[in-house]
Amino acid sequence: MQGRTIVVGGGVMGAAIAWSAARRADPIEAPVVLYEQTRLAAGSSGRSGAILRQFYSDAELVRVARDSLRAYAGFQATTGRDIAFQRMGVLSIGGPGAPGTVELVERTARLLRAHGVDARLVDAQAMRELVPGLAVDDAAVGCYEPDGAGVDPVRTVEAFAALARELGAITRIGERVREIVVEHGRVRGVRKDHEFVEAARVVVAAGPWSRPLLAAAGIELPLTVVRPEQHFLALPRVPETPSPASHDVVADSVLDRFGVAARKLPSPAHPVILDVERGFYTRCEGHAQRTRVGRMDYTRDEPVPDPDALDETVSDAFRAWARASLEARLPAYAREADAGSLVGLYTLTPDAQAAIGAWPALEGLFIVTGFSGHGFKLAPSIGAGVAQMLAGEPVTAFDPAFFDPARFARRGAGRESRAFGL
């Protein structure tokens, strides 16, 4: 790569791209510079459940999620940095209460196995044995991924950015890119407030802030931002079993942010559950000692006209729905106290898949946005693939055609949106 590369956005995608791109860049002749307007993981990424599942209906996504999960699983061993990776398994449930979900789960389990994922089709009795106390109809089926996991989202973004800096990348936190500067059909750089910064390539990975930034450069993408509500319950306690000493201590405290003094992450009370039948998901978050509940169908989420003026209010109706949904599937949660709520940020595309790639009409511009609420689990592979693009190499980390941002301009392109990218 020749000349400066600017990455706009300090979420998981921007940080992963900066890290991978820095591996190929000369920090003097062709530095990688990451700009984040407030703080790392301040937007969608920091609000994420950071669930690492491979349950997708598209082979292109299965492969990216599979490879990214492997990268997350080996992250601490290869980098020495702790991201609170915790393997807890993922159970996706289909049942007679929602027509078609049993078939979806069965079909997806076959697809996962065809691509080397350990995905086990389980009946109702097996699910009850896997998750004691789970309430499922006898006709329900599940897809169980024993390798499914989760991480601390903020810690992960911070780790990616730190690794990028170690390779010579520059992270400019608290500096907002206001404009992509274009001249004669190619990118010249960016303008932040009154300062111009020259660059050969600009990567827009700004999540909810992507659309206005792109629109100012004459690029219209059909992006919509919504505010999914999330609710938390206290994390159920489970008896601890002896573990090897090497697993007993967290390398550096990912728990400080939540005021937790534990020396290791508490064991999850149950796997991540993607309840396709009832339309919710839940994850035991060991790093925060809480259980998250969210809605899988984001068609009910309110639009966000301006992400800088996000309404952080979570409705009483959603809190009640979240608790009722979780208790109906796992009645033991009736004993657990509420543990707060938050509002997330999803940047949606019409087909629920991200827009990733070079913009054909503007040389030097790369778009990485619109992950529709399921991007965290894809970040390592997306970062690697975008770095390949920036270097002019063949992209092997993902299928560029599947994510091509120009697909929305082609007549008949795309498909009907599927919530959560299922």
C-alpha positions as CSV (number, residue, x, y, z in Angstrom):
1,M,0.0,0.0,0.0
2,Q,1.2,3.5,-0.8
3,G,0.0,6.6,1.0
4,R,-2.0,7.0,4.1
5,T,-5.1,4.8,4.9
6,I,-7.7,6.4,7.0
7,V,-10.3,4.2,8.9
8,V,-13.3,6.2,10.1
9,G,-15.0,4.6,13.1
10,G,-13.6,3.1,16.3
11,G,-16.0,0.2,16.7
12,V,-15.2,-3.5,16.3
13,M,-15.0,-3.3,12.5
14,G,-12.8,-0.2,12.4
15,A,-10.5,-1.5,15.0
16,A,-10.3,-5.0,13.3
17,I,-9.6,-3.4,9.9
18,A,-6.9,-1.1,11.4
19,W,-5.2,-4.1,13.0
20,S,-5.2,-6.2,9.9
21,A,-4.3,-3.3,7.6
22,A,-1.4,-2.3,9.8
23,R,0.2,-5.8,9.3
24,R,0.7,-4.9,5.6
25,A,1.5,-1.2,5.9
26,D,4.8,0.7,6.3
27,P,4.1,2.9,9.4
28,I,6.2,5.7,7.9
29,E,5.5,5.6,4.2
30,A,1.9,4.3,4.3
31,P,0.5,4.7,7.9
32,V,-2.9,3.5,8.9
33,V,-4.8,6.1,10.9
34,L,-8.1,5.3,12.8
35,Y,-10.3,8.2,13.7
36,E,-13.0,7.8,16.4
37,Q,-15.1,10.8,17.3
38,T,-15.6,10.0,21.0
39,R,-14.1,6.8,22.4
40,L,-13.5,3.3,21.2
41,A,-16.7,1.1,21.1
42,A,-18.8,4.2,21.9
43,G,-21.6,3.3,19.4
44,S,-23.0,0.0,18.3
45,S,-20.1,-2.2,19.3
46,G,-20.0,-1.2,23.0
47,R,-23.7,-1.9,23.3
48,S,-23.4,-5.4,21.6
49,G,-24.1,-8.7,23.3
50,A,-21.0,-9.9,21.5
51,I,-22.4,-13.4,20.9
52,L,-20.2,-15.6,18.8
53,R,-22.6,-18.0,16.9
54,Q,-22.4,-19.6,13.5
55,F,-26.2,-20.2,13.1
56,Y,-26.8,-18.6,9.6
57,S,-28.8,-19.6,6.6
58,D,-26.2,-18.5,4.1
59,A,-23.0,-20.4,3.5
60,E,-21.1,-17.2,3.0
61,L,-22.0,-16.1,6.5
62,V,-21.4,-19.5,8.0
63,R,-17.8,-19.5,6.8
64,V,-17.0,-16.0,8.0
65,A,-18.6,-16.7,11.4
66,R,-16.7,-20.0,11.7
67,D,-13.3,-18.5,10.9
68,S,-13.9,-15.5,13.1
69,L,-14.9,-17.7,16.0
70,R,-11.6,-19.6,15.6
71,A,-9.8,-16.3,15.7
72,Y,-11.6,-15.2,18.9
73,A,-11.0,-18.6,20.5
74,G,-7.2,-18.4,20.0
75,F,-6.9,-14.6,20.6
76,Q,-5.4,-14.6,24.1
77,A,-3.0,-17.4,23.2
78,T,-1.7,-15.7,20.1
79,T,-1.8,-12.0,21.3
80,G,-1.5,-12.3,25.1
81,R,-4.5,-10.0,25.5
82,D,-7.6,-11.0,27.4
83,I,-11.0,-10.2,25.9
84,A,-13.1,-12.2,28.4
85,F,-13.7,-15.0,25.8
86,Q,-16.0,-17.5,27.3
87,R,-17.2,-20.7,25.6
88,M,-20.8,-21.4,26.7
89,G,-22.4,-23.0,23.6
90,V,-25.3,-21.6,21.5
91,L,-28.7,-23.3,21.3
92,S,-31.1,-22.1,18.6
93,I,-34.7,-23.3,19.1
94,G,-37.5,-23.8,16.7
95,G,-40.9,-24.9,17.6
96,P,-44.6,-25.3,16.7
97,G,-45.4,-21.9,18.1
98,A,-43.9,-20.2,15.0
99,P,-44.6,-22.1,11.8
100,G,-41.4,-22.7,9.7
101,T,-39.0,-22.4,12.6
102,V,-38.5,-26.1,13.1
103,E,-37.6,-26.5,9.4
104,L,-35.3,-23.4,9.6
105,V,-33.4,-24.9,12.5
106,E,-33.1,-28.3,10.8
107,R,-32.0,-26.8,7.5
108,T,-29.5,-24.5,9.2
109,A,-28.0,-27.3,11.2
110,R,-27.3,-29.3,8.0
111,L,-25.7,-26.3,6.4
112,L,-23.4,-25.7,9.4
113,R,-22.3,-29.3,9.4
114,A,-21.6,-29.1,5.7
115,H,-19.1,-26.3,6.4
116,G,-17.2,-28.0,9.2
117,V,-19.1,-26.5,12.1
118,D,-19.9,-28.8,15.1
119,A,-23.7,-28.3,15.0
120,R,-25.9,-30.9,16.7
121,L,-29.6,-31.3,15.9
122,V,-31.3,-32.0,19.2
123,D,-34.8,-32.9,20.1
124,A,-36.9,-31.6,23.0
125,Q,-35.6,-34.1,25.6
126,A,-32.0,-33.5,24.6
127,M,-32.5,-29.8,25.0
128,R,-34.0,-30.3,28.5
129,E,-31.0,-32.4,29.5
130,L,-28.6,-29.8,28.0
131,V,-30.4,-26.9,29.8
132,P,-32.0,-28.1,33.0
133,G,-35.3,-26.3,33.6
134,L,-35.8,-25.4,29.9
135,A,-39.4,-25.3,28.9
136,V,-39.9,-26.6,25.3
137,D,-42.7,-28.3,23.5
138,D,-42.2,-31.9,22.7
139,A,-42.2,-31.0,19.0
140,A,-39.5,-28.4,19.3
141,V,-36.0,-28.9,17.8
142,G,-32.7,-27.3,18.5
143,C,-29.4,-26.7,16.8
144,Y,-26.6,-26.8,19.5
145,E,-23.2,-25.3,18.8
146,P,-20.9,-26.4,21.6
147,D,-18.2,-24.0,20.4
148,G,-20.4,-21.0,20.6
149,A,-19.1,-18.3,22.8
150,G,-19.1,-14.6,23.8
151,V,-16.6,-11.9,24.6
152,D,-16.5,-8.5,26.4
153,P,-17.3,-6.1,23.5
154,V,-15.5,-3.1,24.8
155,R,-12.4,-5.0,25.9
156,T,-12.3,-6.6,22.5
157,V,-12.4,-3.4,20.5
158,E,-9.7,-1.9,22.8
159,A,-7.5,-5.0,22.3
160,F,-7.8,-4.8,18.5
161,A,-6.9,-1.1,18.6
162,A,-3.9,-1.7,20.9
163,L,-2.6,-4.4,18.6
164,A,-3.0,-2.0,15.6
165,R,-0.9,0.6,17.5
166,E,1.8,-2.0,18.2
167,L,2.1,-2.5,14.5
168,G,2.5,1.2,13.8
169,A,-1.1,2.3,13.3
170,I,-2.2,5.6,14.8
171,T,-5.5,5.9,16.7
172,R,-6.9,9.4,17.0
173,I,-9.6,9.3,19.6
174,G,-11.9,12.2,20.1
175,E,-11.4,13.5,16.6
176,R,-14.4,13.5,14.3
177,V,-14.2,13.2,10.5
178,R,-16.7,15.6,9.1
179,E,-16.2,15.1,5.3
180,I,-14.7,12.8,2.8
181,V,-12.8,15.0,0.4
182,V,-13.1,14.0,-3.3
183,E,-11.4,15.4,-6.3
184,H,-11.6,14.2,-9.9
185,G,-13.4,11.0,-9.1
186,R,-11.1,9.8,-6.4
187,V,-10.6,10.3,-2.6
188,R,-8.1,12.9,-1.6
189,G,-8.5,12.5,2.1
190,V,-10.8,13.7,4.9
191,R,-11.7,16.9,6.7
192,K,-12.1,17.0,10.4
193,D,-13.5,20.3,11.6
194,H,-11.2,22.7,9.8
195,E,-8.2,20.4,9.2
196,F,-7.6,18.5,6.0
197,V,-5.8,15.1,6.2
198,E,-4.6,13.7,2.9
199,A,-5.1,9.9,2.3
200,A,-4.9,7.5,-0.6
201,R,-7.7,5.4,0.9
202,V,-10.6,6.0,3.2
203,V,-12.6,3.2,4.9
204,V,-16.0,4.3,6.2
205,A,-16.8,1.9,9.1
206,A,-18.8,4.4,11.1
207,G,-21.9,2.4,11.7
208,P,-24.9,4.6,12.4
209,W,-22.9,7.7,11.3
210,S,-22.0,6.1,7.9
211,R,-25.0,7.2,5.9
212,P,-24.7,11.0,6.3
213,L,-20.9,10.9,5.8
214,L,-21.3,8.9,2.6
215,A,-24.3,11.1,1.4
216,A,-22.1,14.2,1.7
217,A,-19.7,12.5,-0.8
218,G,-22.6,11.8,-3.2
219,I,-23.1,8.2,-2.2
220,E,-26.6,7.1,-1.3
221,L,-26.9,3.7,0.4
222,P,-30.3,2.4,1.7
223,L,-29.2,2.4,5.4
224,T,-31.6,2.7,8.3
225,V,-30.6,3.1,12.0
226,V,-32.8,1.7,14.7
227,R,-32.7,1.5,18.5
228,P,-33.2,-2.0,19.8
229,E,-34.0,-2.1,23.5
230,Q,-32.1,-4.6,25.8
231,H,-32.9,-5.7,29.3
232,F,-30.8,-7.5,31.9
233,L,-31.5,-9.8,34.8
234,A,-29.2,-10.9,37.5
235,L,-26.9,-13.8,36.5
236,P,-28.0,-17.0,38.1
237,R,-25.3,-18.7,40.2
238,V,-24.2,-22.1,39.4
239,P,-21.9,-24.4,41.5
240,E,-18.3,-24.0,40.5
241,T,-16.3,-27.1,39.5
242,P,-12.6,-27.4,39.9
243,S,-10.6,-26.2,36.8
244,P,-7.0,-26.2,35.9
245,A,-5.0,-23.5,37.6
246,S,-4.2,-22.0,34.2
247,H,-7.8,-21.1,33.8
248,D,-8.4,-19.7,37.2
249,V,-7.1,-16.1,36.8
250,V,-8.1,-13.5,34.3
251,A,-4.9,-12.1,32.9
252,D,-5.9,-8.5,33.3
253,S,-9.1,-7.4,34.9
254,V,-11.9,-7.1,32.3
255,L,-14.2,-6.8,35.3
256,D,-13.1,-3.5,36.7
257,R,-15.6,-1.6,34.6
258,F,-18.5,-3.3,36.4
259,G,-16.9,-3.2,39.9
260,V,-16.5,-6.9,40.1
261,A,-13.8,-8.3,42.3
262,A,-14.0,-12.0,41.1
263,R,-10.7,-13.6,40.0
264,K,-12.4,-15.4,37.1
265,L,-15.5,-15.2,35.0
266,P,-18.5,-16.9,36.6
267,S,-19.7,-20.0,34.9
268,P,-22.7,-19.4,32.6
269,A,-26.0,-20.8,33.9
270,H,-26.9,-21.9,30.4
271,P,-25.9,-21.6,26.7
272,V,-26.7,-18.6,24.6
273,I,-30.2,-19.1,23.5
274,L,-31.5,-17.9,20.1
275,D,-35.2,-18.5,20.5
276,V,-36.3,-18.5,16.9
277,E,-39.7,-19.7,18.0
278,R,-40.4,-16.9,20.5
279,G,-38.3,-14.2,18.9
280,F,-35.8,-13.4,21.6
281,Y,-32.2,-14.1,22.4
282,T,-30.4,-14.3,25.8
283,R,-26.8,-14.5,26.9
284,C,-25.1,-14.9,30.3
285,E,-22.5,-12.2,30.3
286,G,-19.8,-13.3,32.7
287,H,-17.7,-10.2,32.3
288,A,-20.7,-8.1,33.6
289,Q,-22.4,-10.7,35.8
290,R,-25.8,-10.3,34.2
291,T,-28.0,-12.0,31.6
292,R,-29.0,-10.0,28.5
293,V,-32.4,-10.3,26.8
294,G,-33.1,-8.8,23.4
295,R,-35.6,-9.1,20.6
296,M,-34.6,-10.9,17.4
297,D,-37.1,-9.1,15.2
298,Y,-35.9,-5.5,14.7
299,T,-38.9,-4.5,12.6
300,R,-40.5,-3.2,15.8
301,D,-37.5,-1.1,16.8
302,E,-37.9,2.7,16.5
303,P,-35.8,4.5,13.9
304,V,-33.1,6.9,14.9
305,P,-33.0,10.1,12.9
306,D,-29.8,11.3,14.5
307,P,-27.4,8.9,16.4
308,D,-25.9,11.9,18.2
309,A,-29.3,12.5,19.8
310,L,-30.1,8.9,20.8
311,D,-33.1,8.4,23.1
312,E,-31.7,6.1,25.8
313,T,-35.1,5.4,27.3
314,V,-36.1,1.7,27.6
315,S,-39.9,1.3,27.9
316,D,-41.6,-0.5,30.8
317,A,-43.4,-2.5,28.1
318,F,-40.2,-3.9,26.7
319,R,-38.8,-4.7,30.2
320,A,-42.0,-6.6,31.0
321,W,-41.9,-8.4,27.6
322,A,-38.2,-9.4,28.0
323,R,-38.7,-10.8,31.5
324,A,-41.8,-12.7,30.5
325,S,-40.2,-14.1,27.4
326,L,-37.2,-15.4,29.4
327,E,-39.2,-16.7,32.2
328,A,-41.5,-18.6,29.9
329,R,-38.5,-20.5,28.4
330,L,-36.4,-20.6,31.6
331,P,-38.8,-20.3,34.6
332,A,-35.9,-20.2,37.1
333,Y,-35.4,-16.5,36.1
334,A,-38.5,-15.6,38.0
335,R,-36.2,-15.6,41.1
336,E,-33.7,-13.2,39.6
337,A,-33.8,-9.4,40.0
338,D,-33.7,-6.9,37.2
339,A,-30.2,-5.7,36.5
340,G,-30.7,-2.6,34.2
341,S,-31.5,-1.9,30.6
342,L,-29.9,-0.2,27.6
343,V,-30.6,0.9,24.1
344,G,-28.5,-0.5,21.3
345,L,-27.8,0.8,17.8
346,Y,-28.3,-1.2,14.6
347,T,-27.5,0.0,11.1
348,L,-29.7,-2.0,8.8
349,T,-29.6,-2.7,5.1
350,P,-32.6,-4.0,3.1
351,D,-31.4,-7.6,3.0
352,A,-29.9,-7.6,6.6
353,Q,-26.4,-8.1,5.2
354,A,-23.5,-5.7,5.4
355,A,-22.2,-3.5,2.7
356,I,-18.5,-4.1,2.3
357,G,-16.2,-3.2,-0.5
358,A,-14.8,-0.5,-2.8
359,W,-17.3,2.0,-4.1
360,P,-16.9,1.7,-7.9
361,A,-17.6,5.3,-8.8
362,L,-15.1,6.8,-6.3
363,E,-11.5,5.5,-6.4
364,G,-10.0,5.0,-3.0
365,L,-13.2,4.8,-1.0
366,F,-14.2,1.6,0.9
367,I,-17.4,1.0,2.7
368,V,-17.9,-1.3,5.7
369,T,-21.2,-0.8,7.3
370,G,-24.8,-2.0,7.7
371,F,-24.2,-5.2,9.7
372,S,-27.8,-5.2,10.9
373,G,-27.1,-6.2,14.5
374,H,-24.9,-9.3,13.8
375,G,-21.5,-7.9,12.9
376,F,-19.5,-8.5,16.1
377,K,-19.2,-12.2,15.4
378,L,-17.8,-11.6,11.9
379,A,-15.2,-8.9,12.7
380,P,-11.9,-10.8,12.6
381,S,-12.6,-12.2,9.1
382,I,-14.0,-8.9,7.8
383,G,-11.0,-7.1,9.1
384,A,-8.7,-9.5,7.3
385,G,-10.6,-9.3,4.1
386,V,-10.8,-5.5,3.9
387,A,-7.1,-5.4,4.6
388,Q,-6.7,-7.7,1.5
389,M,-8.8,-5.3,-0.5
390,L,-6.8,-2.3,0.6
391,A,-3.6,-4.0,-0.4
392,G,-5.0,-4.9,-3.8
393,E,-4.8,-8.6,-3.0
394,P,-7.4,-11.3,-3.8
395,V,-10.0,-11.4,-1.0
396,T,-10.0,-14.8,0.6
397,A,-11.4,-14.0,4.1
398,F,-15.0,-13.5,2.8
399,D,-17.0,-13.5,-0.4
400,P,-16.8,-9.9,-1.8
401,A,-19.7,-10.5,-4.1
402,F,-22.1,-11.4,-1.3
403,F,-21.4,-8.1,0.6
404,D,-20.9,-5.9,-2.5
405,P,-22.2,-2.4,-1.5
406,A,-23.2,-1.7,-5.1
407,R,-25.8,-4.5,-5.1
408,F,-28.5,-2.3,-3.9
409,A,-28.3,-0.2,-7.0
410,R,-28.8,-3.1,-9.3
411,R,-32.4,-3.9,-10.3
412,G,-33.7,-6.9,-8.4
413,A,-30.6,-7.3,-6.2
414,G,-30.8,-8.3,-2.6
415,R,-33.4,-10.3,-0.9
416,E,-36.1,-9.9,1.7
417,S,-34.7,-8.8,5.1
418,R,-34.3,-11.5,7.8
419,A,-34.0,-10.2,11.3
420,F,-30.6,-10.8,12.9
421,G,-29.3,-12.1,9.6
422,L,-30.8,-15.5,10.0
